Amino acid sequence: MAQYRKDTHQYLGDGKTIFEVVMLADQYGGIVGPANPSGMATDAFGRARTSIPFTLFDSFNRYQDNGKYSTANSAGTTHTFNTNTSTIDCTVPTTSGAYVYRETNRVFAYQPGKSLQILTTFIMNPAKANLRQRVGYFGTDNGFYLERYDASGIRFVKRSKVTGAVVNTPAEKADWNIDKMDGTGPSGLTLNLDYPQIMFVDIEWLGVGTARLGFVVNGAFIHCHSFHHSNLSDAPSGAYMQTACLPLRYEIENTGTTASGSTLKSLCQTVVSEGGYELRGRMRTAGMDTPTSNNYTLTSLNTYYPVCSIRLKSDRLDAVVIPKHIALVGTTASDYRYKIITGATITGGTWVSAGSDSSVEFNINATSMSGGTALQSSYLISTGSQSLTATLEDGSFKFQLERNSFTSTPSNFTIAVSAKANNDKVLAGIDWEEVT
């Protein structure tokens, strides 16, 4: 086949060493091949996505609110489980300042060098004056979210407190740097937030990495905007936000009086560490180093006592702490039953710091407890020195310590023990791993 050079306006002779090559390009113009996957086929670090994601968190509601979120709301608002649609419906009246905020009870462990992927589904109320709705991976001080505001405003926002004050950096829809989803972008799609949406965020954090945001439509990831932070003259002198270990959150709020009531519907969410996750935190322990002369006395038979409890420090509520093992010793010959309980109200005793470099405090002499949710239970039969040790799903985040960020209240993680006779004595301990 004859070759024609457009720049010189001439045909090339047969002896020229030039031939035609078929090359594939993605919708962004990047050349695609086995050694160069492109677009959203790669994770936040540019590696080809594989089918070995590690789920850090997932949430959906089938029969009731699953309890994985805390709520803050003003008078006259509601947040209710909708049986027919499997949604949590957050509804505000027309009153100026009315709000409903929902945030997960824990933050999620980012591991340097691995892409953190967040997927969240929702249905926003149609836009109207003085109504603001937010959905994303963010907390009070840091994160990323989609914001719909007033009659037509849509933007992605980066939130950061690296300056000591919270700064929100918006990227208006008209300024999205990959696909504005206005029908003219690479996807050819038009975004309509009146319809159900799947929003994604993936983060390359490392303090100065890129965060990508967009939507999943018809099974395809539509990359809309990237927040870049490395090799830029206006980049901060440190991390662009304080941490990538953040909660999921959604908000609906009236910034003024609205013409009618409004509802934001939350459906399903997940946080995934792409390429797995390896726990590499610092191990800590509390309880078992107590001298045997200080054994816990179970005063009344068949009554559960909080023998050993741990919780997040009030100034480190966004730490990632995972209980790993428990130990229980019956120092009186008796039969014992124990429960692992989270969220109980603990009375009495003294909360002691596990160290100045630890995010945890513990209590080994509390006097009573009430409420909470039992996660695990079993028996110990002792002749006076028998012990029980148990691993709490090693490598799992199932037992991660939680908190309510709206009330700044940590959730207690407790070994509760009862005995068959008055004044039986035990020792108990908890080992945990601090990721952040």
C-alpha positions as a Markdown table, in Angstrom:
| # | Residue | x | y | z |
|---|---|---|---|---|
| 1 | Met | 0.0 | 0.0 | 0.0 |
| 2 | Ala | 1.4 | 3.4 | -1.0 |
| 3 | Gln | 2.2 | 5.8 | 1.9 |
| 4 | Tyr | 1.5 | 9.5 | 1.6 |
| 5 | Arg | 3.3 | 12.1 | 3.7 |
| 6 | Lys | 0.9 | 15.0 | 4.4 |
| 7 | Asp | 3.7 | 17.3 | 5.6 |
| 8 | Thr | 5.7 | 17.0 | 2.4 |
| 9 | His | 2.8 | 16.3 | 0.1 |
| 10 | Gln | 4.5 | 13.3 | -1.5 |
| 11 | Tyr | 4.1 | 9.5 | -1.8 |
| 12 | Leu | 6.8 | 7.4 | -0.3 |
| 13 | Gly | 8.7 | 4.9 | -2.4 |
| 14 | Asp | 8.3 | 1.1 | -1.9 |
| 15 | Gly | 11.7 | 0.9 | -0.2 |
| 16 | Lys | 10.8 | 3.1 | 2.7 |
| 17 | Thr | 10.7 | 1.3 | 6.0 |
| 18 | Ile | 7.3 | 2.5 | 7.1 |
| 19 | Phe | 4.2 | 0.5 | 7.6 |
| 20 | Glu | 0.7 | 0.9 | 9.0 |
| 21 | Val | 0.0 | 0.0 | 12.6 |
| 22 | Val | -3.4 | -0.3 | 14.3 |
| 23 | Met | -3.4 | 1.4 | 17.7 |
| 24 | Leu | -6.2 | 1.7 | 20.2 |
| 25 | Ala | -6.9 | 4.8 | 22.2 |
| 26 | Asp | -9.3 | 5.4 | 25.1 |
| 27 | Gln | -11.9 | 8.2 | 25.2 |
| 28 | Tyr | -9.2 | 10.5 | 26.7 |
| 29 | Gly | -6.8 | 10.0 | 23.8 |
| 30 | Gly | -4.4 | 7.8 | 25.6 |
| 31 | Ile | -2.8 | 4.8 | 23.8 |
| 32 | Val | -4.1 | 1.6 | 25.2 |
| 33 | Gly | -2.3 | -1.8 | 25.3 |
| 34 | Pro | -1.5 | -4.7 | 27.6 |
| 35 | Ala | 1.4 | -2.8 | 29.2 |
| 36 | Asn | -0.6 | 0.4 | 29.3 |
| 37 | Pro | -4.1 | 0.0 | 30.5 |
| 38 | Ser | -5.8 | 3.4 | 30.7 |
| 39 | Gly | -8.6 | 5.4 | 32.1 |
| 40 | Met | -10.7 | 3.9 | 34.8 |
| 41 | Ala | -9.3 | 0.4 | 34.1 |
| 42 | Thr | -6.6 | 1.5 | 36.4 |
| 43 | Asp | -6.7 | 2.3 | 40.1 |
| 44 | Ala | -5.6 | 5.5 | 41.7 |
| 45 | Phe | -1.9 | 4.5 | 41.3 |
| 46 | Gly | -2.3 | 3.6 | 37.6 |
| 47 | Arg | -2.2 | -0.1 | 38.1 |
| 48 | Ala | -4.6 | -2.4 | 36.3 |
| 49 | Arg | -7.6 | -3.1 | 38.4 |
| 50 | Thr | -7.9 | -6.7 | 39.5 |
| 51 | Ser | -10.6 | -8.8 | 41.2 |
| 52 | Ile | -9.0 | -8.9 | 44.6 |
| 53 | Pro | -10.5 | -5.9 | 46.4 |
| 54 | Phe | -10.4 | -5.9 | 50.2 |
| 55 | Thr | -13.7 | -4.6 | 51.7 |
| 56 | Leu | -13.1 | -2.3 | 54.6 |
| 57 | Phe | -16.8 | -1.4 | 55.0 |
| 58 | Asp | -20.1 | -2.0 | 53.4 |
| 59 | Ser | -23.6 | -0.8 | 54.2 |
| 60 | Phe | -27.1 | -1.5 | 52.9 |
| 61 | Asn | -30.5 | -1.6 | 54.6 |
| 62 | Arg | -32.9 | -4.5 | 54.0 |
| 63 | Tyr | -35.2 | -4.8 | 57.0 |
| 64 | Gln | -34.2 | -1.8 | 59.1 |
| 65 | Asp | -31.5 | 0.9 | 59.6 |
| 66 | Asn | -28.4 | -1.2 | 60.0 |
| 67 | Gly | -27.0 | 1.0 | 62.8 |
| 68 | Lys | -23.7 | 1.7 | 61.1 |
| 69 | Tyr | -24.3 | 5.4 | 61.0 |
| 70 | Ser | -24.9 | 8.1 | 63.6 |
| 71 | Thr | -27.3 | 11.0 | 63.0 |
| 72 | Ala | -27.5 | 14.6 | 64.0 |
| 73 | Asn | -30.6 | 16.5 | 63.1 |
| 74 | Ser | -32.6 | 19.5 | 64.0 |
| 75 | Ala | -36.2 | 19.7 | 65.3 |
| 76 | Gly | -38.9 | 18.8 | 62.8 |
| 77 | Thr | -36.7 | 16.7 | 60.6 |
| 78 | Thr | -36.8 | 12.9 | 60.1 |
| 79 | His | -34.5 | 10.1 | 59.1 |
| 80 | Thr | -36.5 | 6.9 | 58.5 |
| 81 | Phe | -36.0 | 3.5 | 56.9 |
| 82 | Asn | -38.1 | 3.1 | 53.8 |
| 83 | Thr | -39.1 | -0.6 | 53.6 |
| 84 | Asn | -40.2 | -0.5 | 50.0 |
| 85 | Thr | -37.1 | 1.3 | 48.6 |
| 86 | Ser | -34.5 | 0.0 | 51.1 |
| 87 | Thr | -33.3 | 3.6 | 51.7 |
| 88 | Ile | -32.8 | 5.8 | 54.6 |
| 89 | Asp | -34.9 | 8.9 | 53.8 |
| 90 | Cys | -33.6 | 12.1 | 55.3 |
| 91 | Thr | -36.3 | 14.7 | 55.2 |
| 92 | Val | -36.3 | 18.4 | 56.1 |
| 93 | Pro | -39.3 | 20.8 | 56.2 |
| 94 | Thr | -39.2 | 24.3 | 54.7 |
| 95 | Thr | -37.6 | 25.9 | 57.8 |
| 96 | Ser | -34.4 | 27.8 | 57.4 |
| 97 | Gly | -31.5 | 26.0 | 59.1 |
| 98 | Ala | -33.2 | 22.6 | 59.2 |
| 99 | Tyr | -30.7 | 19.8 | 58.7 |
| 100 | Val | -30.0 | 16.0 | 58.8 |
| 101 | Tyr | -26.4 | 14.8 | 58.9 |
| 102 | Arg | -25.5 | 11.1 | 58.8 |
| 103 | Glu | -22.0 | 9.8 | 59.3 |
| 104 | Thr | -20.5 | 6.3 | 59.7 |
| 105 | Asn | -19.5 | 5.3 | 63.3 |
| 106 | Arg | -15.9 | 4.6 | 62.1 |
| 107 | Val | -13.3 | 5.9 | 59.8 |
| 108 | Phe | -11.7 | 3.6 | 57.2 |
| 109 | Ala | -8.1 | 2.6 | 57.0 |
| 110 | Tyr | -6.1 | 3.9 | 54.1 |
| 111 | Gln | -2.9 | 2.0 | 53.4 |
| 112 | Pro | -0.1 | 3.9 | 51.7 |
| 113 | Gly | 0.6 | 2.6 | 48.2 |
| 114 | Lys | -2.8 | 1.1 | 47.7 |
| 115 | Ser | -5.8 | 2.8 | 46.0 |
| 116 | Leu | -8.7 | 3.5 | 48.3 |
| 117 | Gln | -12.0 | 3.3 | 46.4 |
| 118 | Ile | -15.3 | 4.6 | 47.7 |
| 119 | Leu | -18.7 | 3.9 | 46.1 |
| 120 | Thr | -21.9 | 5.4 | 47.4 |
| 121 | Thr | -25.4 | 5.4 | 45.9 |
| 122 | Phe | -28.1 | 8.0 | 46.6 |
| 123 | Ile | -31.1 | 10.0 | 45.2 |
| 124 | Met | -31.0 | 13.7 | 45.8 |
| 125 | Asn | -34.0 | 15.9 | 46.1 |
| 126 | Pro | -34.6 | 18.1 | 43.0 |
| 127 | Ala | -32.7 | 21.3 | 43.2 |
| 128 | Lys | -34.4 | 24.4 | 44.7 |
| 129 | Ala | -33.4 | 27.7 | 46.2 |
| 130 | Asn | -31.8 | 27.5 | 49.7 |
| 131 | Leu | -31.4 | 23.7 | 49.7 |
| 132 | Arg | -27.9 | 22.1 | 50.0 |
| 133 | Gln | -27.2 | 18.4 | 49.7 |
| 134 | Arg | -23.8 | 16.7 | 50.2 |
| 135 | Val | -22.7 | 13.1 | 49.7 |
| 136 | Gly | -19.2 | 11.7 | 49.9 |
| 137 | Tyr | -16.1 | 10.5 | 51.8 |
| 138 | Phe | -15.6 | 13.3 | 54.3 |
| 139 | Gly | -15.9 | 14.4 | 57.9 |
| 140 | Thr | -16.0 | 17.7 | 59.8 |
| 141 | Asp | -12.4 | 18.6 | 58.8 |
| 142 | Asn | -11.2 | 16.7 | 55.7 |
| 143 | Gly | -12.4 | 14.8 | 52.7 |
| 144 | Phe | -14.2 | 14.9 | 49.3 |
| 145 | Tyr | -17.9 | 15.3 | 48.5 |
| 146 | Leu | -20.4 | 16.1 | 45.8 |
| 147 | Glu | -22.5 | 19.1 | 46.6 |
| 148 | Arg | -25.8 | 20.2 | 45.0 |
| 149 | Tyr | -26.8 | 23.6 | 46.1 |
| 150 | Asp | -29.6 | 26.1 | 45.3 |
| 151 | Ala | -31.4 | 26.0 | 42.0 |
| 152 | Ser | -28.6 | 24.7 | 39.7 |
| 153 | Gly | -25.3 | 24.5 | 41.5 |
| 154 | Ile | -23.3 | 21.2 | 41.3 |
| 155 | Arg | -19.7 | 20.8 | 42.4 |
| 156 | Phe | -17.1 | 18.5 | 43.8 |
| 157 | Val | -15.4 | 19.9 | 47.0 |
| 158 | Lys | -12.1 | 19.1 | 48.7 |
| 159 | Arg | -12.2 | 19.8 | 52.4 |
| 160 | Ser | -8.9 | 20.2 | 54.4 |
| 161 | Lys | -7.8 | 21.5 | 57.8 |
| 162 | Val | -4.0 | 21.5 | 57.1 |
| 163 | Thr | -3.9 | 25.3 | 57.7 |
| 164 | Gly | -5.5 | 24.9 | 61.2 |
| 165 | Ala | -8.9 | 26.0 | 59.9 |
| 166 | Val | -11.3 | 24.1 | 57.6 |
| 167 | Val | -11.0 | 25.2 | 54.0 |
| 168 | Asn | -13.4 | 23.9 | 51.3 |
| 169 | Thr | -12.0 | 24.0 | 47.8 |
| 170 | Pro | -14.8 | 23.7 | 45.2 |
| 171 | Ala | -14.6 | 22.4 | 41.6 |
| 172 | Glu | -17.8 | 23.7 | 39.9 |
| 173 | Lys | -19.3 | 21.3 | 37.3 |
| 174 | Ala | -18.4 | 23.7 | 34.5 |
| 175 | Asp | -14.7 | 23.4 | 35.6 |
| 176 | Trp | -14.4 | 19.6 | 35.9 |
| 177 | Asn | -11.2 | 18.8 | 34.2 |
| 178 | Ile | -12.0 | 15.4 | 32.7 |
| 179 | Asp | -15.7 | 15.0 | 31.8 |
| 180 | Lys | -18.2 | 17.7 | 32.7 |
| 181 | Met | -21.0 | 15.2 | 31.9 |
| 182 | Asp | -22.9 | 17.9 | 29.9 |
| 183 | Gly | -23.2 | 15.7 | 26.7 |
| 184 | Thr | -20.0 | 17.0 | 25.1 |
| 185 | Gly | -17.4 | 15.2 | 27.2 |
| 186 | Pro | -15.6 | 11.9 | 26.5 |
| 187 | Ser | -18.5 | 9.8 | 27.8 |
| 188 | Gly | -21.2 | 11.7 | 25.8 |
| 189 | Leu | -23.4 | 11.5 | 28.9 |
| 190 | Thr | -25.4 | 14.2 | 30.7 |
| 191 | Leu | -25.6 | 14.1 | 34.5 |
| 192 | Asn | -29.0 | 14.4 | 36.1 |
| 193 | Leu | -28.9 | 14.3 | 39.9 |
| 194 | Asp | -32.7 | 13.9 | 40.0 |
| 195 | Tyr | -32.0 | 10.3 | 39.1 |
| 196 | Pro | -30.4 | 7.6 | 41.2 |
| 197 | Gln | -26.6 | 7.9 | 41.1 |
| 198 | Ile | -23.5 | 5.8 | 41.9 |
| 199 | Met | -20.7 | 8.2 | 42.9 |
| 200 | Phe | -17.1 | 7.1 | 43.2 |
| 201 | Val | -14.0 | 8.5 | 44.8 |
| 202 | Asp | -10.6 | 6.9 | 44.6 |
| 203 | Ile | -7.6 | 8.2 | 46.5 |
| 204 | Glu | -3.8 | 7.9 | 45.9 |
| 205 | Trp | -3.3 | 10.0 | 49.1 |
| 206 | Leu | 0.4 | 9.6 | 50.2 |
| 207 | Gly | -0.1 | 13.2 | 51.4 |
| 208 | Val | 0.3 | 14.7 | 48.0 |
| 209 | Gly | -1.4 | 12.2 | 45.6 |
| 210 | Thr | -4.3 | 12.6 | 43.3 |
| 211 | Ala | -8.0 | 12.0 | 44.1 |
| 212 | Arg | -10.4 | 11.1 | 41.2 |
| 213 | Leu | -14.1 | 11.6 | 41.4 |
| 214 | Gly | -17.0 | 10.7 | 39.1 |
| 215 | Phe | -20.0 | 8.4 | 38.6 |
| 216 | Val | -20.7 | 4.9 | 37.5 |
| 217 | Val | -23.2 | 4.7 | 34.7 |
| 218 | Asn | -24.3 | 1.5 | 32.9 |
| 219 | Gly | -21.4 | -0.3 | 34.5 |
| 220 | Ala | -18.8 | 2.2 | 33.3 |
| 221 | Phe | -16.7 | 4.5 | 35.5 |
| 222 | Ile | -17.1 | 8.0 | 34.2 |
| 223 | His | -14.1 | 10.0 | 35.5 |
| 224 | Cys | -15.2 | 13.6 | 35.9 |
| 225 | His | -12.6 | 15.5 | 37.9 |
| 226 | Ser | -9.2 | 15.0 | 39.5 |
| 227 | Phe | -7.7 | 17.0 | 42.4 |
| 228 | His | -4.0 | 17.0 | 41.8 |
| 229 | His | -1.4 | 17.9 | 44.5 |
| 230 | Ser | 2.1 | 17.0 | 43.5 |
| 231 | Asn | 4.7 | 19.1 | 41.6 |
| 232 | Leu | 2.4 | 22.1 | 41.7 |
| 233 | Ser | 3.6 | 25.6 | 42.7 |
| 234 | Asp | 0.5 | 26.3 | 44.8 |
| 235 | Ala | 0.6 | 22.9 | 46.6 |
| 236 | Pro | 0.6 | 23.1 | 50.4 |
| 237 | Ser | 4.0 | 22.6 | 52.2 |
| 238 | Gly | 2.7 | 19.3 | 53.6 |
| 239 | Ala | -0.2 | 17.0 | 53.1 |
| 240 | Tyr | -3.1 | 18.4 | 51.2 |
| 241 | Met | -5.5 | 17.1 | 53.9 |
| 242 | Gln | -4.7 | 15.7 | 57.3 |
| 243 | Thr | -5.6 | 12.1 | 56.6 |
| 244 | Ala | -7.2 | 9.8 | 54.1 |
| 245 | Cys | -8.8 | 7.7 | 57.0 |
| 246 | Leu | -12.2 | 9.3 | 56.9 |
| 247 | Pro | -15.9 | 8.4 | 57.3 |
| 248 | Leu | -18.7 | 8.2 | 54.8 |
| 249 | Arg | -21.2 | 11.0 | 55.2 |
| 250 | Tyr | -24.3 | 12.6 | 53.7 |
| 251 | Glu | -26.1 | 15.8 | 54.5 |
| 252 | Ile | -29.3 | 17.7 | 53.6 |
| 253 | Glu | -29.7 | 21.3 | 54.9 |
| 254 | Asn | -31.8 | 24.4 | 54.3 |
| 255 | Thr | -29.5 | 27.5 | 54.0 |
| 256 | Gly | -32.7 | 29.6 | 54.0 |
| 257 | Thr | -36.4 | 29.1 | 53.8 |
| 258 | Thr | -37.4 | 26.7 | 51.0 |
| 259 | Ala | -40.6 | 26.5 | 48.9 |
| 260 | Ser | -41.3 | 22.9 | 50.0 |
| 261 | Gly | -40.0 | 20.0 | 52.1 |
| 262 | Ser | -37.1 | 18.0 | 50.7 |
| 263 | Thr | -35.7 | 14.4 | 51.0 |
| 264 | Leu | -32.3 | 13.0 | 50.4 |
| 265 | Lys | -32.3 | 9.2 | 50.0 |
| 266 | Ser | -29.3 | 7.1 | 50.9 |
| 267 | Leu | -29.0 | 3.5 | 49.5 |
| 268 | Cys | -25.7 | 1.6 | 49.7 |
| 269 | Gln | -22.1 | 2.3 | 50.3 |
| 270 | Thr | -18.7 | 0.6 | 50.4 |
| 271 | Val | -15.1 | 1.4 | 51.0 |
| 272 | Val | -12.5 | -0.9 | 49.3 |
| 273 | Ser | -8.7 | -1.1 | 49.6 |
| 274 | Glu | -7.7 | -2.2 | 46.0 |
| 275 | Gly | -5.2 | -5.0 | 46.0 |
| 276 | Gly | -5.8 | -6.2 | 49.5 |
| 277 | Tyr | -4.8 | -4.8 | 52.9 |
| 278 | Glu | -2.1 | -5.9 | 55.3 |
| 279 | Leu | -2.4 | -4.8 | 58.9 |
| 280 | Arg | 0.9 | -3.3 | 60.0 |
| 281 | Gly | 0.0 | -1.2 | 63.1 |
| 282 | Arg | 1.4 | -1.2 | 66.6 |
| 283 | Met | 0.2 | -3.8 | 69.0 |
| 284 | Arg | -0.9 | -2.8 | 72.5 |
| 285 | Thr | -2.4 | -4.6 | 75.5 |
| 286 | Ala | -4.4 | -3.8 | 78.7 |
| 287 | Gly | -5.6 | -5.9 | 81.6 |
| 288 | Met | -3.4 | -9.0 | 81.9 |
| 289 | Asp | -0.4 | -7.1 | 83.3 |
| 290 | Thr | -2.5 | -6.5 | 86.4 |
| 291 | Pro | -1.0 | -8.2 | 89.5 |
| 292 | Thr | -3.0 | -11.2 | 90.6 |
| 293 | Ser | -3.7 | -9.6 | 93.9 |
| 294 | Asn | -5.9 | -7.1 | 92.0 |
| 295 | Asn | -8.2 | -9.7 | 90.5 |
| 296 | Tyr | -11.6 | -8.5 | 89.5 |
| 297 | Thr | -14.3 | -9.7 | 92.0 |
| 298 | Leu | -17.6 | -10.7 | 90.5 |
| 299 | Thr | -19.7 | -9.7 | 93.6 |
| 300 | Ser | -23.0 | -11.2 | 92.6 |
| 301 | Leu | -23.6 | -14.4 | 90.8 |
| 302 | Asn | -25.1 | -14.4 | 87.3 |
| 303 | Thr | -24.4 | -10.7 | 86.9 |
| 304 | Tyr | -22.2 | -9.4 | 84.1 |
| 305 | Tyr | -19.4 | -7.1 | 85.1 |
| 306 | Pro | -17.2 | -5.0 | 82.8 |
| 307 | Val | -13.9 | -6.6 | 83.7 |
| 308 | Cys | -11.8 | -4.9 | 81.0 |
| 309 | Ser | -12.9 | -2.2 | 78.6 |
| 310 | Ile | -11.1 | -0.1 | 76.0 |
| 311 | Arg | -12.2 | 2.9 | 73.9 |
| 312 | Leu | -10.8 | 5.7 | 71.7 |
| 313 | Lys | -9.4 | 8.8 | 73.4 |
| 314 | Ser | -11.8 | 11.8 | 73.1 |
| 315 | Asp | -9.1 | 13.7 | 71.1 |
| 316 | Arg | -8.4 | 10.8 | 68.7 |
| 317 | Leu | -11.8 | 9.8 | 67.6 |
| 318 | Asp | -10.7 | 9.3 | 64.0 |
| 319 | Ala | -8.1 | 6.7 | 64.8 |
| 320 | Val | -8.2 | 3.2 | 63.4 |
| 321 | Val | -8.0 | 0.7 | 66.3 |
| 322 | Ile | -8.7 | -3.0 | 65.9 |
| 323 | Pro | -9.1 | -5.4 | 68.9 |
| 324 | Lys | -7.2 | -8.5 | 68.0 |
| 325 | His | -7.2 | -10.9 | 71.0 |
| 326 | Ile | -8.9 | -11.4 | 74.4 |
| 327 | Ala | -7.7 | -13.4 | 77.4 |
| 328 | Leu | -9.6 | -14.5 | 80.4 |
| 329 | Val | -8.4 | -16.3 | 83.6 |
| 330 | Gly | -10.6 | -17.7 | 86.2 |
| 331 | Thr | -8.6 | -17.4 | 89.4 |
| 332 | Thr | -11.4 | -18.9 | 91.5 |
| 333 | Ala | -12.5 | -22.5 | 90.8 |
| 334 | Ser | -15.9 | -21.8 | 89.2 |
| 335 | Asp | -17.8 | -21.7 | 85.9 |
| 336 | Tyr | -17.8 | -18.4 | 84.0 |
| 337 | Arg | -19.5 | -17.0 | 81.0 |
| 338 | Tyr | -18.2 | -14.0 | 79.1 |
| 339 | Lys | -19.5 | -11.7 | 76.4 |
| 340 | Ile | -17.7 | -9.2 | 74.2 |
| 341 | Ile | -20.0 | -6.2 | 74.2 |
| 342 | Thr | -19.7 | -2.9 | 72.2 |
| 343 | Gly | -21.5 | 0.3 | 73.0 |
| 344 | Ala | -22.3 | -0.4 | 76.6 |
| 345 | Thr | -22.5 | 2.3 | 79.2 |
| 346 | Ile | -19.7 | 1.8 | 81.7 |
| 347 | Thr | -20.1 | 3.0 | 85.3 |
| 348 | Gly | -17.3 | 3.6 | 87.8 |
| 349 | Gly | -13.6 | 2.8 | 87.6 |
| 350 | Thr | -10.8 | 4.9 | 86.1 |
| 351 | Trp | -10.0 | 5.3 | 82.5 |
| 352 | Val | -6.2 | 5.2 | 82.0 |
| 353 | Ser | -4.2 | 6.2 | 78.9 |
| 354 | Ala | -2.5 | 3.3 | 77.2 |
| 355 | Gly | 0.4 | 5.6 | 76.5 |
| 356 | Ser | 1.1 | 9.1 | 75.2 |
| 357 | Asp | 1.6 | 7.6 | 71.8 |
| 358 | Ser | -1.6 | 5.6 | 71.9 |
| 359 | Ser | -5.1 | 6.5 | 70.7 |
| 360 | Val | -6.7 | 4.2 | 73.4 |
| 361 | Glu | -7.6 | 4.3 | 77.0 |
| 362 | Phe | -8.7 | 1.4 | 79.2 |
| 363 | Asn | -10.7 | 0.7 | 82.3 |
| 364 | Ile | -10.1 | -2.5 | 84.4 |
| 365 | Asn | -12.0 | -1.6 | 87.6 |
| 366 | Ala | -15.4 | -0.3 | 86.4 |
| 367 | Thr | -18.3 | -1.4 | 88.7 |
| 368 | Ser | -21.3 | -1.9 | 86.4 |
| 369 | Met | -22.6 | -1.7 | 82.9 |
| 370 | Ser | -25.8 | -1.4 | 80.9 |
| 371 | Gly | -26.9 | -1.6 | 77.3 |
| 372 | Gly | -24.7 | -2.3 | 74.4 |
| 373 | Thr | -24.6 | -5.1 | 71.7 |
| 374 | Ala | -23.1 | -8.5 | 72.3 |
| 375 | Leu | -20.7 | -9.5 | 69.5 |
| 376 | Gln | -19.5 | -12.9 | 70.9 |
| 377 | Ser | -19.9 | -15.1 | 73.9 |
| 378 | Ser | -18.6 | -18.3 | 75.4 |
| 379 | Tyr | -17.8 | -20.2 | 78.7 |
| 380 | Leu | -14.8 | -20.9 | 80.8 |
| 381 | Ile | -14.7 | -23.7 | 83.4 |
| 382 | Ser | -11.8 | -23.2 | 85.8 |
| 383 | Thr | -10.3 | -25.1 | 88.7 |
| 384 | Gly | -8.5 | -22.0 | 89.8 |
| 385 | Ser | -6.0 | -21.1 | 87.1 |
| 386 | Gln | -7.5 | -22.1 | 83.7 |
| 387 | Ser | -7.3 | -19.4 | 81.0 |
| 388 | Leu | -9.1 | -18.8 | 77.8 |
| 389 | Thr | -7.6 | -16.9 | 74.8 |
| 390 | Ala | -9.5 | -16.0 | 71.6 |
| 391 | Thr | -8.5 | -14.4 | 68.3 |
| 392 | Leu | -11.0 | -11.9 | 67.1 |
| 393 | Glu | -10.9 | -12.7 | 63.3 |
| 394 | Asp | -7.3 | -11.8 | 62.7 |
| 395 | Gly | -6.9 | -9.4 | 59.7 |
| 396 | Ser | -10.5 | -8.2 | 59.9 |
| 397 | Phe | -11.9 | -4.8 | 60.7 |
| 398 | Lys | -15.1 | -6.3 | 62.1 |
| 399 | Phe | -14.4 | -5.3 | 65.7 |
| 400 | Gln | -12.9 | -1.9 | 64.9 |
| 401 | Leu | -13.5 | 0.7 | 67.7 |
| 402 | Glu | -16.3 | 3.1 | 66.9 |
| 403 | Arg | -17.4 | 6.6 | 67.9 |
| 404 | Asn | -20.2 | 9.1 | 67.4 |
| 405 | Ser | -18.5 | 12.2 | 65.9 |
| 406 | Phe | -21.5 | 14.4 | 66.4 |
| 407 | Thr | -21.5 | 13.9 | 70.2 |
| 408 | Ser | -17.7 | 13.3 | 70.4 |
| 409 | Thr | -18.5 | 10.1 | 72.2 |
| 410 | Pro | -16.3 | 6.9 | 71.9 |
| 411 | Ser | -17.9 | 3.5 | 72.0 |
| 412 | Asn | -16.7 | 1.1 | 74.7 |
| 413 | Phe | -15.4 | -2.3 | 73.8 |
| 414 | Thr | -15.8 | -4.5 | 76.8 |
| 415 | Ile | -15.1 | -8.0 | 78.1 |
| 416 | Ala | -18.1 | -8.7 | 80.4 |
| 417 | Val | -18.0 | -11.7 | 82.7 |
| 418 | Ser | -20.4 | -13.4 | 85.0 |
| 419 | Ala | -19.9 | -16.4 | 87.5 |
| 420 | Lys | -22.1 | -19.0 | 89.1 |
| 421 | Ala | -21.1 | -18.0 | 92.7 |
| 422 | Asn | -20.8 | -14.7 | 94.6 |
| 423 | Asn | -17.3 | -13.2 | 94.8 |
| 424 | Asp | -15.6 | -15.4 | 92.2 |
| 425 | Lys | -12.5 | -13.7 | 90.8 |
| 426 | Val | -11.1 | -13.3 | 87.3 |
| 427 | Leu | -8.5 | -11.5 | 85.2 |
| 428 | Ala | -9.1 | -10.3 | 81.7 |
| 429 | Gly | -7.1 | -8.6 | 79.0 |
| 430 | Ile | -7.5 | -7.2 | 75.5 |
| 431 | Asp | -4.8 | -6.9 | 72.8 |
| 432 | Trp | -5.4 | -4.4 | 70.0 |
| 433 | Glu | -3.6 | -3.0 | 66.9 |
| 434 | Glu | -3.4 | 0.7 | 66.2 |
| 435 | Val | -3.2 | 1.4 | 62.5 |
| 436 | Thr | -3.2 | 5.2 | 62.8 |
